[in-house]
Amino acid sequence: QDFNDIMNINLQAPFFLTKYFAYYINNNAVESKQSTNSHLYGHVINILDGYITKNHSRYFPYLLSKKMLFELTRMCAVELAPNILVNAIAAGVIKNAPLLNNKINNINYDNQRCPPRPRIYR
């Protein structure tokens, strides 16, 4: 059940959304003011994971679905060009530059798990 849920969310949903989006774009072309061609352009951005290049058995269904989404993105980019631009974002761990030295604004956070939250006064 979990495997099917993960595949439905991470692979089938982007597939069908892209399919119907491409159908809409191709069947609802409007006259462009700059040229005589009828084109309607669009963009598809899929969200991947920075760990798709690694193989972790603990997250097998999730990583498999993201790897398949990567291939779906590549195939759609070729198939739907030039009217629809298809890309993906594979975010990984982002390090905050000021936290690299454990100091923000000359305050030492070595003994704390995370920086304190700012207080909002009203």
Secondary structure as GFF3:
##gff-version 3
##sequence-region A 1 122
A	DSSP	alpha_helix	2	7	.	.	.	ID=ss1
A	DSSP	pi_helix	8	12	.	.	.	ID=ss2
A	DSSP	alpha_helix	13	27	.	.	.	ID=ss3
A	DSSP	beta_strand	42	49	.	.	.	ID=ss4
A	DSSP	three_ten_helix	57	59	.	.	.	ID=ss5
A	DSSP	alpha_helix	60	80	.	.	.	ID=ss6
A	DSSP	beta_strand	84	91	.	.	.	ID=ss7
A	DSSP	three_ten_helix	97	101	.	.	.	ID=ss8
A	DSSP	beta_strand	103	104	.	.	.	ID=ss9
A	DSSP	beta_strand	107	108	.	.	.	ID=ss10
###
